[in-house]
Amino acid sequence: MTDRLLTVAEAGEMLGTGERFVRRLIAERRIRYVKLGRPVRIPETAITEYVEAHTVEPIRRVRTRYERAA
């Protein structure tokens, strides 16, 4: 099964950001990419892995009866 290669614009749309952010991730080598001569493509799984790696789970805290709320 082959992985779909996304353009920088498509990757930005998938992340909900602009092209500039995706290009910064590539420049800082914080995301996998494929260089096809001059054009750059990002595997779809690389976007999924990036999101999973940077997802912060909420901390579930049980409040005591007399503790102040936020």
KOLLOFI-354817 format. One record per atom (N, C-alpha, C, O, CB): atom name; residue in three letters; residue number from 1; x, z, y. Coordinates in nm, 3 decimals, padded with zeros to 5 digits. Glycine has a CB too. Layout:
N
[atom CA, ALA, NUM, [X, Z, Y]]
...
END
This chain:
70
[atom N, MET, 1, [00.085, 00.000, -00.118]]
[atom CA, MET, 1, [00.000, 00.000, 00.000]]
[atom C, MET, 1, [00.089, 00.000, 00.124]]
[atom O, MET, 1, [00.173, 00.088, 00.140]]
[atom CB, MET, 1, [-00.096, 00.123, 00.000]]
[atom N, THR, 2, [00.072, -00.096, 00.211]]
[atom CA, THR, 2, [00.154, -00.105, 00.331]]
[atom C, THR, 2, [00.088, -00.031, 00.446]]
[atom O, THR, 2, [-00.034, -00.018, 00.455]]
[atom CB, THR, 2, [00.177, -00.251, 00.369]]
[atom N, ASP, 3, [00.173, 00.017, 00.532]]
[atom CA, ASP, 3, [00.128, 00.092, 00.649]]
[atom C, ASP, 3, [00.106, -00.004, 00.765]]
[atom O, ASP, 3, [00.190, -00.091, 00.789]]
[atom CB, ASP, 3, [00.231, 00.203, 00.687]]
[atom N, ARG, 4, [-00.003, 00.010, 00.835]]
[atom CA, ARG, 4, [-00.033, -00.077, 00.949]]
[atom C, ARG, 4, [00.063, -00.043, 01.064]]
[atom O, ARG, 4, [00.081, 00.074, 01.097]]
[atom CB, ARG, 4, [-00.181, -00.061, 00.994]]
[atom N, LEU, 5, [00.122, -00.145, 01.124]]
[atom CA, LEU, 5, [00.213, -00.126, 01.237]]
[atom C, LEU, 5, [00.136, -00.145, 01.366]]
[atom O, LEU, 5, [00.070, -00.247, 01.387]]
[atom CB, LEU, 5, [00.333, -00.224, 01.229]]
[atom N, LEU, 6, [00.145, -00.045, 01.453]]
[atom CA, LEU, 6, [00.072, -00.047, 01.580]]
[atom C, LEU, 6, [00.164, -00.084, 01.694]]
[atom O, LEU, 6, [00.284, -00.054, 01.691]]
[atom CB, LEU, 6, [00.007, 00.090, 01.607]]
[atom N, THR, 7, [00.109, -00.150, 01.794]]
[atom CA, THR, 7, [00.185, -00.174, 01.917]]
[atom C, THR, 7, [00.191, -00.043, 01.994]]
[atom O, THR, 7, [00.123, 00.054, 01.959]]
[atom CB, THR, 7, [00.120, -00.287, 02.004]]
[atom N, VAL, 8, [00.273, -00.040, 02.097]]
[atom CA, VAL, 8, [00.285, 00.081, 02.179]]
[atom C, VAL, 8, [00.150, 00.112, 02.245]]
[atom O, VAL, 8, [00.112, 00.228, 02.254]]
[atom CB, VAL, 8, [00.395, 00.063, 02.287]]
[atom N, ALA, 9, [00.080, 00.010, 02.289]]
[atom CA, ALA, 9, [-00.051, 00.030, 02.352]]
[atom C, ALA, 9, [-00.152, 00.088, 02.252]]
[atom O, ALA, 9, [-00.227, 00.179, 02.285]]
[atom CB, ALA, 9, [-00.104, -00.102, 02.409]]
[atom N, GLU, 10, [-00.153, 00.034, 02.129]]
[atom CA, GLU, 10, [-00.244, 00.084, 02.027]]
[atom C, GLU, 10, [-00.212, 00.228, 01.989]]
[atom O, GLU, 10, [-00.302, 00.309, 01.968]]
[atom CB, GLU, 10, [-00.239, -00.006, 01.903]]
[atom N, ALA, 11, [-00.083, 00.261, 01.981]]
[atom CA, ALA, 11, [-00.042, 00.397, 01.949]]
[atom C, ALA, 11, [-00.085, 00.492, 02.060]]
[atom O, ALA, 11, [-00.131, 00.603, 02.033]]
[atom CB, ALA, 11, [00.110, 00.405, 01.928]]
[atom N, GLY, 12, [-00.070, 00.450, 02.185]]
[atom CA, GLY, 12, [-00.113, 00.532, 02.298]]
[atom C, GLY, 12, [-00.263, 00.555, 02.296]]
[atom O, GLY, 12, [-00.310, 00.665, 02.326]]
[atom CB, GLY, 12, [-00.073, 00.466, 02.429]]
[atom N, GLU, 13, [-00.337, 00.451, 02.261]]
[atom CA, GLU, 13, [-00.483, 00.464, 02.253]]
[atom C, GLU, 13, [-00.522, 00.561, 02.141]]
[atom O, GLU, 13, [-00.614, 00.641, 02.156]]
[atom CB, GLU, 13, [-00.549, 00.326, 02.230]]
[atom N, MET, 14, [-00.451, 00.554, 02.029]]
[atom CA, MET, 14, [-00.480, 00.641, 01.916]]
[atom C, MET, 14, [-00.450, 00.788, 01.951]]
[atom O, MET, 14, [-00.521, 00.878, 01.906]]
[atom CB, MET, 14, [-00.397, 00.598, 01.794]]
[atom N, LEU, 15, [-00.346, 00.810, 02.032]]
[atom CA, LEU, 15, [-00.310, 00.945, 02.074]]
[atom C, LEU, 15, [-00.391, 00.992, 02.194]]
[atom O, LEU, 15, [-00.392, 01.111, 02.227]]
[atom CB, LEU, 15, [-00.163, 00.952, 02.105]]
[atom N, GLY, 16, [-00.457, 00.900, 02.260]]
[atom CA, GLY, 16, [-00.533, 00.935, 02.380]]
[atom C, GLY, 16, [-00.442, 00.950, 02.501]]
[atom O, GLY, 16, [-00.474, 01.025, 02.594]]
[atom CB, GLY, 16, [-00.611, 01.063, 02.357]]
[atom N, THR, 17, [-00.329, 00.879, 02.500]]
[atom CA, THR, 17, [-00.234, 00.883, 02.610]]
[atom C, THR, 17, [-00.204, 00.741, 02.654]]
[atom O, THR, 17, [-00.263, 00.645, 02.605]]
[atom CB, THR, 17, [-00.104, 00.957, 02.569]]
[atom N, GLY, 18, [-00.112, 00.729, 02.746]]
[atom CA, GLY, 18, [-00.070, 00.597, 02.792]]
[atom C, GLY, 18, [00.051, 00.548, 02.716]]
[atom O, GLY, 18, [00.108, 00.618, 02.633]]
[atom CB, GLY, 18, [-00.041, 00.600, 02.940]]
[atom N, GLU, 19, [00.090, 00.425, 02.746]]
[atom CA, GLU, 19, [00.207, 00.365, 02.683]]
[atom C, GLU, 19, [00.335, 00.440, 02.718]]
[atom O, GLU, 19, [00.427, 00.451, 02.637]]
[atom CB, GLU, 19, [00.221, 00.219, 02.723]]
[atom N, ARG, 20, [00.340, 00.492, 02.838]]
[atom CA, ARG, 20, [00.460, 00.560, 02.885]]
[atom C, ARG, 20, [00.497, 00.679, 02.797]]
[atom O, ARG, 20, [00.614, 00.700, 02.766]]
[atom CB, ARG, 20, [00.441, 00.606, 03.030]]
[atom N, PHE, 21, [00.397, 00.757, 02.756]]
[atom CA, PHE, 21, [00.421, 00.873, 02.670]]
[atom C, PHE, 21, [00.476, 00.829, 02.535]]
[atom O, PHE, 21, [00.571, 00.889, 02.484]]
[atom CB, PHE, 21, [00.290, 00.953, 02.649]]
[atom N, VAL, 22, [00.418, 00.723, 02.478]]
[atom CA, VAL, 22, [00.464, 00.673, 02.348]]
[atom C, VAL, 22, [00.608, 00.621, 02.361]]
[atom O, VAL, 22, [00.691, 00.647, 02.274]]
[atom CB, VAL, 22, [00.371, 00.560, 02.296]]
[atom N, ARG, 23, [00.636, 00.550, 02.468]]
[atom CA, ARG, 23, [00.774, 00.500, 02.488]]
[atom C, ARG, 23, [00.873, 00.616, 02.505]]
[atom O, ARG, 23, [00.987, 00.606, 02.462]]
[atom CB, ARG, 23, [00.780, 00.408, 02.612]]
[atom N, ARG, 24, [00.829, 00.725, 02.566]]
[atom CA, ARG, 24, [00.916, 00.842, 02.579]]
[atom C, ARG, 24, [00.943, 00.905, 02.442]]
[atom O, ARG, 24, [01.055, 00.945, 02.413]]
[atom CB, ARG, 24, [00.853, 00.946, 02.673]]
[atom N, LEU, 25, [00.838, 00.913, 02.358]]
[atom CA, LEU, 25, [00.856, 00.964, 02.222]]
[atom C, LEU, 25, [00.958, 00.879, 02.145]]
[atom O, LEU, 25, [01.040, 00.932, 02.071]]
[atom CB, LEU, 25, [00.722, 00.967, 02.146]]
[atom N, ILE, 26, [00.951, 00.749, 02.164]]
[atom CA, ILE, 26, [01.044, 00.657, 02.097]]
[atom C, ILE, 26, [01.185, 00.677, 02.151]]
[atom O, ILE, 26, [01.281, 00.686, 02.074]]
[atom CB, ILE, 26, [00.999, 00.509, 02.116]]
[atom N, ALA, 27, [01.199, 00.684, 02.283]]
[atom CA, ALA, 27, [01.331, 00.699, 02.345]]
[atom C, ALA, 27, [01.398, 00.830, 02.302]]
[atom O, ALA, 27, [01.519, 00.835, 02.283]]
[atom CB, ALA, 27, [01.319, 00.694, 02.497]]
[atom N, GLU, 28, [01.318, 00.936, 02.288]]
[atom CA, GLU, 28, [01.371, 01.066, 02.248]]
[atom C, GLU, 28, [01.378, 01.079, 02.095]]
[atom O, GLU, 28, [01.417, 01.183, 02.043]]
[atom CB, GLU, 28, [01.284, 01.178, 02.306]]
[atom N, ARG, 29, [01.339, 00.974, 02.026]]
[atom CA, ARG, 29, [01.338, 00.969, 01.878]]
[atom C, ARG, 29, [01.259, 01.084, 01.817]]
[atom O, ARG, 29, [01.301, 01.146, 01.720]]
[atom CB, ARG, 29, [01.481, 00.971, 01.824]]
[atom N, ARG, 30, [01.145, 01.111, 01.876]]
[atom CA, ARG, 30, [01.056, 01.217, 01.828]]
[atom C, ARG, 30, [00.947, 01.161, 01.737]]
[atom O, ARG, 30, [00.866, 01.237, 01.684]]
[atom CB, ARG, 30, [00.993, 01.292, 01.945]]
[atom N, ILE, 31, [00.946, 01.029, 01.719]]
[atom CA, ILE, 31, [00.846, 00.964, 01.635]]
[atom C, ILE, 31, [00.914, 00.846, 01.565]]
[atom O, ILE, 31, [01.002, 00.781, 01.620]]
[atom CB, ILE, 31, [00.722, 00.918, 01.718]]
[atom N, ARG, 32, [00.869, 00.820, 01.441]]
[atom CA, ARG, 32, [00.925, 00.706, 01.367]]
[atom C, ARG, 32, [00.875, 00.576, 01.429]]
[atom O, ARG, 32, [00.762, 00.568, 01.475]]
[atom CB, ARG, 32, [00.887, 00.712, 01.216]]
[atom N, TYR, 33, [00.962, 00.475, 01.429]]
[atom CA, TYR, 33, [00.922, 00.343, 01.477]]
[atom C, TYR, 33, [01.002, 00.235, 01.408]]
[atom O, TYR, 33, [01.105, 00.262, 01.345]]
[atom CB, TYR, 33, [00.939, 00.334, 01.630]]
[atom N, VAL, 34, [00.953, 00.112, 01.419]]
[atom CA, VAL, 34, [01.018, -00.004, 01.360]]
[atom C, VAL, 34, [01.054, -00.098, 01.473]]
[atom O, VAL, 34, [00.968, -00.133, 01.555]]
[atom CB, VAL, 34, [00.928, -00.073, 01.254]]
[atom N, LYS, 35, [01.179, -00.140, 01.478]]
[atom CA, LYS, 35, [01.222, -00.232, 01.583]]
[atom C, LYS, 35, [01.231, -00.371, 01.522]]
[atom O, LYS, 35, [01.309, -00.394, 01.430]]
[atom CB, LYS, 35, [01.359, -00.188, 01.645]]
[atom N, LEU, 36, [01.152, -00.462, 01.573]]
[atom CA, LEU, 36, [01.149, -00.601, 01.525]]
[atom C, LEU, 36, [01.211, -00.690, 01.632]]
[atom O, LEU, 36, [01.141, -00.762, 01.703]]
[atom CB, LEU, 36, [01.002, -00.647, 01.492]]
[atom N, GLY, 37, [01.343, -00.684, 01.644]]
[atom CA, GLY, 37, [01.409, -00.754, 01.753]]
[atom C, GLY, 37, [01.387, -00.672, 01.879]]
[atom O, GLY, 37, [01.431, -00.558, 01.887]]
[atom CB, GLY, 37, [01.355, -00.901, 01.770]]
[atom N, ARG, 38, [01.320, -00.729, 01.976]]
[atom CA, ARG, 38, [01.289, -00.654, 02.098]]
[atom C, ARG, 38, [01.160, -00.573, 02.086]]
[atom O, ARG, 38, [01.155, -00.459, 02.134]]
[atom CB, ARG, 38, [01.278, -00.749, 02.215]]
[atom N, PRO, 39, [01.054, -00.629, 02.024]]
[atom CA, PRO, 39, [00.930, -00.551, 02.013]]
[atom C, PRO, 39, [00.946, -00.427, 01.924]]
[atom O, PRO, 39, [01.023, -00.426, 01.829]]
[atom CB, PRO, 39, [00.820, -00.639, 01.957]]
[atom N, VAL, 40, [00.872, -00.325, 01.957]]
[atom CA, VAL, 40, [00.872, -00.199, 01.882]]
[atom C, VAL, 40, [00.733, -00.179, 01.825]]
[atom O, VAL, 40, [00.633, -00.201, 01.894]]
[atom CB, VAL, 40, [00.915, -00.078, 01.972]]
[atom N, ARG, 41, [00.726, -00.136, 01.699]]
[atom CA, ARG, 41, [00.598, -00.106, 01.635]]
[atom C, ARG, 41, [00.606, 00.034, 01.575]]
[atom O, ARG, 41, [00.711, 00.077, 01.529]]
[atom CB, ARG, 41, [00.562, -00.211, 01.526]]
[atom N, ILE, 42, [00.494, 00.102, 01.575]]
[atom CA, ILE, 42, [00.487, 00.239, 01.523]]
[atom C, ILE, 42, [00.395, 00.238, 01.402]]
[atom O, ILE, 42, [00.281, 00.193, 01.411]]
[atom CB, ILE, 42, [00.434, 00.340, 01.633]]
[atom N, PRO, 43, [00.445, 00.287, 01.286]]
[atom CA, PRO, 43, [00.357, 00.295, 01.169]]
[atom C, PRO, 43, [00.242, 00.392, 01.196]]
[atom O, PRO, 43, [00.260, 00.495, 01.261]]
[atom CB, PRO, 43, [00.437, 00.339, 01.045]]
[atom N, GLU, 44, [00.125, 00.358, 01.146]]
[atom CA, GLU, 44, [00.007, 00.441, 01.168]]
[atom C, GLU, 44, [00.028, 00.582, 01.112]]
[atom O, GLU, 44, [-00.019, 00.680, 01.170]]
[atom CB, GLU, 44, [-00.117, 00.376, 01.103]]
[atom N, THR, 45, [00.098, 00.593, 00.999]]
[atom CA, THR, 45, [00.124, 00.726, 00.941]]
[atom C, THR, 45, [00.216, 00.809, 01.030]]
[atom O, THR, 45, [00.209, 00.932, 01.027]]
[atom CB, THR, 45, [00.186, 00.712, 00.802]]
[atom N, ALA, 46, [00.301, 00.744, 01.110]]
[atom CA, ALA, 46, [00.389, 00.818, 01.201]]
[atom C, ALA, 46, [00.306, 00.889, 01.308]]
[atom O, ALA, 46, [00.339, 01.001, 01.348]]
[atom CB, ALA, 46, [00.491, 00.722, 01.266]]
[atom N, ILE, 47, [00.200, 00.825, 01.354]]
[atom CA, ILE, 47, [00.111, 00.887, 01.453]]
[atom C, ILE, 47, [00.041, 01.007, 01.390]]
[atom O, ILE, 47, [00.033, 01.114, 01.450]]
[atom CB, ILE, 47, [00.007, 00.783, 01.506]]
[atom N, THR, 48, [-00.010, 00.987, 01.268]]
[atom CA, THR, 48, [-00.080, 01.096, 01.198]]
[atom C, THR, 48, [00.014, 01.213, 01.174]]
[atom O, THR, 48, [-00.025, 01.328, 01.195]]
[atom CB, THR, 48, [-00.136, 01.045, 01.064]]
[atom N, GLU, 49, [00.137, 01.186, 01.130]]
[atom CA, GLU, 49, [00.235, 01.292, 01.106]]
[atom C, GLU, 49, [00.270, 01.366, 01.235]]
[atom O, GLU, 49, [00.284, 01.488, 01.234]]
[atom CB, GLU, 49, [00.362, 01.233, 01.044]]
[atom N, TYR, 50, [00.283, 01.292, 01.345]]
[atom CA, TYR, 50, [00.315, 01.354, 01.473]]
[atom C, TYR, 50, [00.204, 01.450, 01.516]]
[atom O, TYR, 50, [00.231, 01.561, 01.560]]
[atom CB, TYR, 50, [00.338, 01.246, 01.581]]
[atom N, VAL, 51, [00.080, 01.405, 01.504]]
[atom CA, VAL, 51, [-00.034, 01.489, 01.542]]
[atom C, VAL, 51, [-00.040, 01.614, 01.453]]
[atom O, VAL, 51, [-00.060, 01.724, 01.504]]
[atom CB, VAL, 51, [-00.166, 01.409, 01.532]]
[atom N, GLU, 52, [-00.023, 01.597, 01.322]]
[atom CA, GLU, 52, [-00.027, 01.711, 01.230]]
[atom C, GLU, 52, [00.086, 01.810, 01.260]]
[atom O, GLU, 52, [00.065, 01.932, 01.253]]
[atom CB, GLU, 52, [-00.017, 01.662, 01.086]]
[atom N, ALA, 53, [00.204, 01.759, 01.292]]
[atom CA, ALA, 53, [00.319, 01.846, 01.318]]
[atom C, ALA, 53, [00.303, 01.924, 01.449]]
[atom O, ALA, 53, [00.362, 02.031, 01.465]]
[atom CB, ALA, 53, [00.446, 01.764, 01.323]]
[atom N, HIS, 54, [00.225, 01.870, 01.543]]
[atom CA, HIS, 54, [00.210, 01.935, 01.673]]
[atom C, HIS, 54, [00.073, 01.998, 01.694]]
[atom O, HIS, 54, [00.037, 02.032, 01.807]]
[atom CB, HIS, 54, [00.235, 01.835, 01.781]]
[atom N, THR, 55, [-00.002, 02.014, 01.587]]
[atom CA, THR, 55, [-00.131, 02.079, 01.596]]
[atom C, THR, 55, [-00.112, 02.230, 01.586]]
[atom O, THR, 55, [-00.047, 02.278, 01.494]]
[atom CB, THR, 55, [-00.227, 02.028, 01.485]]
[atom N, VAL, 56, [-00.169, 02.302, 01.679]]
[atom CA, VAL, 56, [-00.159, 02.448, 01.682]]
[atom C, VAL, 56, [-00.292, 02.505, 01.637]]
[atom O, VAL, 56, [-00.396, 02.479, 01.698]]
[atom CB, VAL, 56, [-00.120, 02.500, 01.824]]
[atom N, GLU, 57, [-00.288, 02.583, 01.532]]
[atom CA, GLU, 57, [-00.408, 02.645, 01.479]]
[atom C, GLU, 57, [-00.443, 02.768, 01.563]]
[atom O, GLU, 57, [-00.352, 02.839, 01.607]]
[atom CB, GLU, 57, [-00.390, 02.683, 01.330]]
[atom N, PRO, 58, [-00.571, 02.795, 01.585]]
[atom CA, PRO, 58, [-00.610, 02.912, 01.663]]
[atom C, PRO, 58, [-00.586, 03.040, 01.583]]
[atom O, PRO, 58, [-00.591, 03.041, 01.461]]
[atom CB, PRO, 58, [-00.757, 02.902, 01.705]]
[atom N, ILE, 59, [-00.560, 03.146, 01.656]]
[atom CA, ILE, 59, [-00.544, 03.277, 01.594]]
[atom C, ILE, 59, [-00.679, 03.345, 01.598]]
[atom O, ILE, 59, [-00.738, 03.363, 01.704]]
[atom CB, ILE, 59, [-00.434, 03.363, 01.667]]
[atom N, ARG, 60, [-00.726, 03.383, 01.484]]
[atom CA, ARG, 60, [-00.856, 03.451, 01.478]]
[atom C, ARG, 60, [-00.829, 03.600, 01.483]]
[atom O, ARG, 60, [-00.769, 03.657, 01.392]]
[atom CB, ARG, 60, [-00.937, 03.412, 01.347]]
[atom N, ARG, 61, [-00.873, 03.661, 01.589]]
[atom CA, ARG, 61, [-00.852, 03.803, 01.610]]
[atom C, ARG, 61, [-00.984, 03.876, 01.605]]
[atom O, ARG, 61, [-01.081, 03.834, 01.667]]
[atom CB, ARG, 61, [-00.782, 03.829, 01.743]]
[atom N, VAL, 62, [-00.987, 03.983, 01.533]]
[atom CA, VAL, 62, [-01.109, 04.063, 01.526]]
[atom C, VAL, 62, [-01.099, 04.170, 01.634]]
[atom O, VAL, 62, [-01.006, 04.250, 01.636]]
[atom CB, VAL, 62, [-01.127, 04.127, 01.383]]
[atom N, ARG, 63, [-01.197, 04.169, 01.723]]
[atom CA, ARG, 63, [-01.197, 04.269, 01.829]]
[atom C, ARG, 63, [-01.258, 04.399, 01.779]]
[atom O, ARG, 63, [-01.354, 04.400, 01.701]]
[atom CB, ARG, 63, [-01.275, 04.218, 01.952]]
[atom N, THR, 64, [-01.200, 04.506, 01.826]]
[atom CA, THR, 64, [-01.262, 04.636, 01.794]]
[atom C, THR, 64, [-01.382, 04.654, 01.884]]
[atom O, THR, 64, [-01.400, 04.580, 01.981]]
[atom CB, THR, 64, [-01.160, 04.754, 01.811]]
[atom N, ARG, 65, [-01.462, 04.749, 01.854]]
[atom CA, ARG, 65, [-01.588, 04.766, 01.926]]
[atom C, ARG, 65, [-01.569, 04.792, 02.075]]
[atom O, ARG, 65, [-01.649, 04.744, 02.155]]
[atom CB, ARG, 65, [-01.666, 04.879, 01.867]]
[atom N, TYR, 66, [-01.465, 04.866, 02.114]]
[atom CA, TYR, 66, [-01.450, 04.905, 02.252]]
[atom C, TYR, 66, [-01.341, 04.828, 02.326]]
[atom O, TYR, 66, [-01.307, 04.861, 02.440]]
[atom CB, TYR, 66, [-01.420, 05.051, 02.258]]
[atom N, GLU, 67, [-01.286, 04.727, 02.263]]
[atom CA, GLU, 67, [-01.180, 04.649, 02.328]]
[atom C, GLU, 67, [-01.245, 04.555, 02.433]]
[atom O, GLU, 67, [-01.353, 04.501, 02.413]]
[atom CB, GLU, 67, [-01.098, 04.566, 02.222]]
[atom N, ARG, 68, [-01.173, 04.539, 02.542]]
[atom CA, ARG, 68, [-01.224, 04.450, 02.648]]
[atom C, ARG, 68, [-01.216, 04.305, 02.605]]
[atom O, ARG, 68, [-01.122, 04.265, 02.536]]
[atom CB, ARG, 68, [-01.146, 04.470, 02.778]]
[atom N, ALA, 69, [-01.313, 04.228, 02.644]]
[atom CA, ALA, 69, [-01.310, 04.083, 02.620]]
[atom C, ALA, 69, [-01.218, 04.021, 02.723]]
[atom O, ALA, 69, [-01.184, 04.085, 02.823]]
[atom CB, ALA, 69, [-01.453, 04.020, 02.628]]
[atom N, ALA, 70, [-01.178, 03.900, 02.701]]
[atom CA, ALA, 70, [-01.088, 03.829, 02.791]]
[atom C, ALA, 70, [-01.150, 03.825, 02.926]]
[atom O, ALA, 70, [-01.092, 03.769, 03.019]]
[atom CB, ALA, 70, [-01.056, 03.687, 02.742]]
END
